[in-house]
Amino acid sequence: MDHRRKAVALISGGLDSMLAARIVMDAGIHVEGINFFTGFCVEGHTHAIRKQDKDRAKRNNALWVAEQLGIKLHIIDVIDEYKQVVLNPEHGYGAHMNPCLDCKVFMVGRAQQWADDNGFDFIITGEVMGQRPKSQLKALMPLIARESGAQDRLLRPLSGKHLPETLPEREGWISREQLLGFHGRNRKPQIALAKSLGFEDWAQPSGGCCFLTDESYSAKLKDLFEARNDRDYELDDVMLLKMGRHLRPRPNFKVIISREDGENRYLSGYRRRYLKLEPSSHGGPVALIDGEVSEDDLQLAARLVARYSQGKHTNEVTIALQKLDGTYRDLTVVPLQASEVPDEWYV
């Protein structure tokens, strides 16, 4: 039987977590990865849908990292649990809607719980001291270990030489000499280490995979909460915020308008949940209406969709309205002109 010590590594799909896991593996410790699915990660379907991302690898980077390392990866759905982190972060938000410090506490805590349940000895993260101001300052790193419950079972191999001794070091499972002393935002040491270990590819930018750090996405999420007067959300809500142009011409509804064929197909999948608009007289985008609308609202929404159709310079465009029951109705409208679409409409 294999009596080696076992560690679980938080695998984000970025370079840092890949290197941290590899360092511990090279110390002779059995490592498996864990990845938490929150719904807010940049990775996944968006790269496969949008034409502008056609040259980017169509892969789940966490799975790809695990494959490069030759380790098992456990992907855990935490969408419902994670809501409290997003909605009520004890330590507040970063520049946008990103609850980075609470997020790290949550994920290390869940990893600790998983380790306890599965007989693993300690937890590995790819944190680098000073790399991120909200969650990786030296003064905050002990807070993460303490509030997560991991305490000294949390090992950060990339910056271990700058941090207090951990349980794996005291027990002789790994030596301080095998740990590194990376700090700050400079990525060159990690890249040099990756090359020395034989890695030829890694995700870029490393680790920055959360949509909540994006200003535009955060604005859409805030708008969603304000419009519904409710800060709850579902997975479909957060997915749709990643797609199309979002315009709110009136407080009671917004229009989500696709930008390319891939988004046309994606938004069409929601035609039984939202009213769907699509030009029938000209080529153009698929659009969804989110909210309760009157006949006047429908006319305005149709004119807005016509504005982005190939008939935008014509006198009239016919827009097919698909109702939730699958029946259709035509709306013939005059396209809005650019001057009639104020910046305030764009969420």
C-alpha positions as CSV (number, residue, x, y, z in Angstrom):
1,M,0.0,0.0,0.0
2,D,1.0,3.6,-0.6
3,H,1.8,5.2,2.8
4,R,3.0,8.5,1.4
5,R,1.5,11.7,2.9
6,K,-1.3,13.2,0.8
7,A,-2.0,16.8,-0.1
8,V,-4.9,18.4,-2.0
9,A,-4.0,21.3,-4.2
10,L,-6.4,24.1,-5.2
11,I,-6.1,24.1,-8.9
12,S,-7.3,27.3,-10.6
13,G,-5.9,26.5,-14.0
14,G,-3.2,29.2,-13.8
15,L,0.5,28.8,-13.6
16,D,1.0,29.4,-9.9
17,S,-1.2,26.5,-8.8
18,M,0.4,24.2,-11.3
19,L,3.9,25.1,-10.0
20,A,2.8,24.8,-6.3
21,A,1.4,21.3,-6.8
22,R,4.5,20.2,-8.8
23,I,6.9,21.4,-6.0
24,V,5.1,19.3,-3.4
25,M,4.9,16.3,-5.8
26,D,8.7,16.5,-6.3
27,A,9.0,16.2,-2.5
28,G,7.5,12.7,-2.8
29,I,4.0,13.6,-1.6
30,H,0.8,12.2,-3.2
31,V,-1.1,15.2,-4.6
32,E,-4.6,15.5,-6.0
33,G,-6.3,18.6,-7.3
34,I,-9.5,20.3,-6.3
35,N,-11.4,23.0,-8.3
36,F,-14.5,24.8,-7.2
37,F,-17.1,25.7,-9.8
38,T,-18.8,29.0,-8.8
39,G,-20.3,29.9,-12.2
40,F,-18.1,33.1,-12.4
41,C,-15.0,31.7,-14.1
42,V,-13.9,33.1,-17.4
43,E,-12.8,29.6,-18.5
44,G,-15.1,27.3,-20.5
45,H,-18.0,28.1,-22.8
46,T,-17.2,31.7,-23.6
47,H,-14.0,30.8,-25.4
48,A,-15.9,28.2,-27.5
49,I,-18.8,30.5,-28.3
50,R,-17.2,33.8,-29.4
51,K,-15.4,34.2,-32.7
52,Q,-12.9,36.8,-31.2
53,D,-11.6,33.9,-28.9
54,K,-11.2,31.4,-31.8
55,D,-7.5,31.3,-31.4
56,R,-7.7,30.6,-27.6
57,A,-7.5,27.0,-26.4
58,K,-10.9,25.5,-26.1
59,R,-10.2,23.8,-22.8
60,N,-11.0,23.8,-19.1
61,N,-7.6,25.0,-17.8
62,A,-8.0,23.3,-14.4
63,L,-8.5,19.9,-16.1
64,W,-5.6,20.7,-18.5
65,V,-3.3,21.5,-15.6
66,A,-4.2,18.3,-13.8
67,E,-3.4,16.4,-17.0
68,Q,0.0,18.1,-17.3
69,L,0.8,17.2,-13.7
70,G,-0.6,13.7,-14.1
71,I,-2.9,14.0,-11.0
72,K,-6.6,13.4,-10.4
73,L,-8.8,16.5,-10.3
74,H,-12.0,16.8,-8.2
75,I,-14.4,19.4,-9.6
76,I,-17.0,20.5,-7.0
77,D,-20.1,22.5,-7.7
78,V,-20.3,25.3,-5.0
79,I,-22.7,27.6,-6.8
80,D,-25.3,27.8,-4.0
81,E,-22.8,27.9,-1.2
82,Y,-20.8,30.6,-3.0
83,K,-23.7,33.0,-3.1
84,Q,-23.1,34.1,0.5
85,V,-19.5,34.9,-0.4
86,V,-20.6,37.1,-3.4
87,L,-23.6,38.7,-1.7
88,N,-22.3,39.3,1.9
89,P,-18.5,39.3,1.9
90,E,-17.3,39.9,5.5
91,H,-14.1,41.6,4.2
92,G,-15.8,43.5,1.5
93,Y,-15.2,43.8,-2.3
94,G,-12.1,44.6,-4.3
95,A,-12.3,47.2,-7.1
96,H,-15.5,45.7,-8.5
97,M,-17.8,42.9,-7.3
98,N,-14.8,40.6,-6.4
99,P,-14.9,39.3,-2.8
100,C,-11.3,38.1,-3.1
101,L,-10.4,37.7,0.5
102,D,-13.6,36.0,1.4
103,C,-13.4,33.9,-1.7
104,K,-9.9,32.6,-0.7
105,V,-11.1,31.9,2.9
106,F,-14.1,30.0,1.5
107,M,-12.1,27.9,-1.0
108,V,-9.4,27.0,1.5
109,G,-12.1,26.1,4.0
110,R,-13.9,23.9,1.6
111,A,-10.6,22.2,0.6
112,Q,-9.9,21.6,4.3
113,Q,-13.3,20.0,4.7
114,W,-12.7,17.8,1.7
115,A,-9.2,16.9,3.0
116,D,-10.7,15.8,6.4
117,D,-13.4,13.8,4.7
118,N,-11.0,12.0,2.3
119,G,-8.0,11.4,4.6
120,F,-5.6,14.0,3.2
121,D,-3.0,15.6,5.4
122,F,-2.7,19.2,4.2
123,I,-3.7,21.8,1.6
124,I,-1.6,23.5,-1.1
125,T,-2.3,26.8,-2.8
126,G,-0.4,28.7,-5.4
127,E,-0.6,32.0,-3.5
128,V,2.4,34.4,-3.9
129,M,3.0,36.9,-1.2
130,G,2.3,40.4,-2.4
131,Q,1.0,39.4,-5.8
132,R,-2.6,40.6,-5.1
133,P,-3.4,43.5,-2.8
134,K,-6.8,42.2,-1.7
135,S,-5.9,38.6,-0.7
136,Q,-2.2,38.0,-0.8
137,L,-0.6,40.6,1.4
138,K,1.7,39.1,4.0
139,A,-0.4,40.5,6.8
140,L,-3.6,38.9,5.3
141,M,-2.2,35.4,4.6
142,P,-2.4,34.3,8.3
143,L,-6.0,35.5,8.3
144,I,-6.9,33.1,5.5
145,A,-5.3,30.2,7.3
146,R,-7.1,31.1,10.5
147,E,-10.6,31.9,9.2
148,S,-10.7,28.9,6.8
149,G,-9.9,26.5,9.6
150,A,-6.8,25.2,7.8
151,Q,-4.4,26.8,10.3
152,D,-0.9,25.4,9.7
153,R,-2.1,22.7,7.4
154,L,-2.1,25.3,4.7
155,L,1.1,25.3,2.7
156,R,2.0,27.9,0.1
157,P,5.1,26.5,-1.6
158,L,5.8,29.5,-3.9
159,S,6.3,31.8,-0.9
160,G,6.9,29.4,1.9
161,K,10.3,30.8,2.9
162,H,8.7,34.1,3.8
163,L,6.0,32.6,5.9
164,P,5.8,30.8,9.3
165,E,6.6,27.2,9.5
166,T,3.7,24.8,8.7
167,L,2.7,21.4,9.9
168,P,4.2,19.6,6.8
169,E,7.5,21.2,7.5
170,R,7.5,20.4,11.2
171,E,6.6,16.8,10.6
172,G,9.4,16.5,8.0
173,W,7.0,15.8,5.1
174,I,8.7,18.6,3.1
175,S,11.7,20.8,4.0
176,R,11.9,24.5,3.9
177,E,14.8,24.2,1.4
178,Q,12.3,22.7,-1.0
179,L,10.0,25.7,-0.7
180,L,10.5,29.0,-2.6
181,G,10.6,32.7,-1.7
182,F,8.7,34.3,-4.5
183,H,7.0,37.7,-3.7
184,G,5.5,40.6,-5.6
185,R,3.8,40.9,-8.9
186,N,6.7,40.0,-11.2
187,R,5.9,36.9,-13.1
188,K,9.4,36.2,-14.5
189,P,10.4,33.9,-11.6
190,Q,7.4,31.7,-12.1
191,I,7.9,31.5,-15.9
192,A,11.6,30.6,-15.4
193,L,10.6,27.9,-13.0
194,A,8.0,26.5,-15.3
195,K,10.5,26.3,-18.2
196,S,13.1,24.6,-15.9
197,L,10.5,22.0,-15.0
198,G,9.7,21.3,-18.6
199,F,6.4,23.0,-18.9
200,E,5.9,24.6,-22.4
201,D,2.4,26.0,-22.0
202,W,0.2,27.5,-19.3
203,A,-2.9,29.6,-19.1
204,Q,-2.6,33.4,-19.6
205,P,-3.1,35.5,-17.7
206,S,-2.3,33.2,-14.8
207,G,-5.0,33.0,-12.2
208,G,-7.1,35.9,-13.3
209,C,-10.1,33.8,-14.2
210,C,-13.0,35.4,-12.3
211,F,-15.5,37.5,-14.1
212,L,-16.2,39.4,-10.8
213,T,-12.9,41.2,-11.2
214,D,-14.2,42.6,-14.6
215,E,-15.6,46.1,-14.4
216,S,-18.2,45.6,-17.2
217,Y,-19.4,42.3,-15.8
218,S,-19.7,43.7,-12.3
219,A,-21.8,46.6,-13.6
220,K,-24.2,44.1,-15.3
221,L,-24.5,42.1,-12.0
222,K,-25.2,45.3,-10.0
223,D,-27.8,46.3,-12.6
224,L,-29.4,42.8,-12.4
225,F,-29.7,43.1,-8.6
226,E,-31.2,46.7,-8.7
227,A,-33.7,45.9,-11.5
228,R,-35.1,42.8,-9.6
229,N,-34.8,44.4,-6.2
230,D,-33.3,41.1,-5.2
231,R,-29.7,40.1,-4.8
232,D,-30.3,36.4,-5.4
233,Y,-29.2,34.8,-8.7
234,E,-29.2,31.5,-10.6
235,L,-26.5,30.0,-12.8
236,D,-28.4,31.0,-15.9
237,D,-28.3,34.6,-14.7
238,V,-24.5,34.8,-14.3
239,M,-24.0,33.0,-17.6
240,L,-26.2,35.4,-19.6
241,L,-24.3,38.3,-18.1
242,K,-21.2,37.1,-20.1
243,M,-23.1,37.2,-23.4
244,G,-24.1,40.0,-25.8
245,R,-24.8,43.7,-25.3
246,H,-26.9,44.5,-22.4
247,L,-29.1,47.6,-22.8
248,R,-31.7,48.9,-20.4
249,P,-33.9,51.5,-22.2
250,R,-36.4,51.6,-19.4
251,P,-36.2,50.6,-15.7
252,N,-38.6,47.6,-16.1
253,F,-36.7,45.7,-18.8
254,K,-33.4,45.2,-20.5
255,V,-32.5,43.8,-23.9
256,I,-29.7,41.3,-24.4
257,I,-28.5,41.6,-28.0
258,S,-26.0,39.1,-29.5
259,R,-22.8,40.3,-31.1
260,E,-22.0,37.3,-33.4
261,D,-23.3,33.9,-34.7
262,G,-22.0,32.0,-31.7
263,E,-24.0,34.2,-29.3
264,N,-27.0,33.9,-31.6
265,R,-27.1,30.2,-31.1
266,Y,-26.4,30.5,-27.4
267,L,-29.2,33.1,-26.7
268,S,-31.6,31.1,-28.8
269,G,-31.4,28.4,-26.2
270,Y,-33.2,30.6,-23.7
271,R,-36.2,31.2,-26.0
272,R,-38.6,29.4,-23.7
273,R,-37.5,31.5,-20.7
274,Y,-37.4,35.0,-22.2
275,L,-39.2,36.7,-25.0
276,K,-36.9,36.4,-28.1
277,L,-36.6,39.0,-30.9
278,E,-34.9,38.3,-34.2
279,P,-35.0,40.2,-37.6
280,S,-36.8,38.3,-40.3
281,S,-36.6,40.8,-43.1
282,H,-32.8,41.3,-42.8
283,G,-29.9,39.5,-41.2
284,G,-29.3,40.4,-37.6
285,P,-28.9,39.5,-34.0
286,V,-30.9,37.4,-31.7
287,A,-32.1,39.3,-28.7
288,L,-33.8,38.4,-25.4
289,I,-36.0,40.6,-23.2
290,D,-35.5,40.4,-19.5
291,G,-38.4,42.0,-17.6
292,E,-42.1,42.7,-17.8
293,V,-43.0,44.6,-20.9
294,S,-45.9,46.5,-22.3
295,E,-46.8,46.8,-26.0
296,D,-44.9,50.1,-26.1
297,D,-41.9,48.5,-24.5
298,L,-42.0,45.7,-27.2
299,Q,-42.0,48.3,-30.0
300,L,-39.0,50.1,-28.4
301,A,-37.1,46.8,-28.0
302,A,-37.8,45.8,-31.6
303,R,-36.5,49.1,-32.8
304,L,-33.4,48.7,-30.8
305,V,-32.8,45.2,-32.2
306,A,-33.4,46.6,-35.7
307,R,-30.7,49.2,-35.0
308,Y,-28.1,46.3,-34.9
309,S,-29.5,44.5,-37.9
310,Q,-28.4,44.7,-41.5
311,G,-31.5,46.8,-42.1
312,K,-30.5,49.6,-39.8
313,H,-30.3,52.1,-42.6
314,T,-33.6,51.2,-44.1
315,N,-37.0,52.7,-43.4
316,E,-38.4,49.6,-41.8
317,V,-37.4,46.2,-40.4
318,T,-39.6,43.3,-39.6
319,I,-38.7,41.7,-36.2
320,A,-40.1,38.2,-35.3
321,L,-41.2,38.1,-31.7
322,Q,-41.2,34.6,-30.3
323,K,-43.4,34.2,-27.2
324,L,-42.7,31.8,-24.3
325,D,-45.2,29.3,-25.7
326,G,-43.2,29.1,-29.0
327,T,-45.7,31.1,-31.1
328,Y,-44.6,34.0,-33.3
329,R,-45.7,37.5,-34.0
330,D,-44.2,40.1,-36.4
331,L,-43.3,43.6,-35.4
332,T,-42.6,46.0,-38.3
333,V,-40.6,49.0,-36.9
334,V,-38.4,51.9,-37.9
335,P,-34.8,51.2,-36.7
336,L,-33.5,53.5,-34.0
337,Q,-30.7,55.8,-35.1
338,A,-27.4,56.0,-33.2
339,S,-28.4,59.3,-31.8
340,E,-31.5,57.8,-30.3
341,V,-29.5,55.2,-28.3
342,P,-28.0,57.1,-25.3
343,D,-24.9,55.8,-23.5
344,E,-27.0,55.5,-20.4
345,W,-28.9,52.5,-21.9
346,Y,-25.7,50.4,-22.0
347,V,-25.3,48.4,-18.9
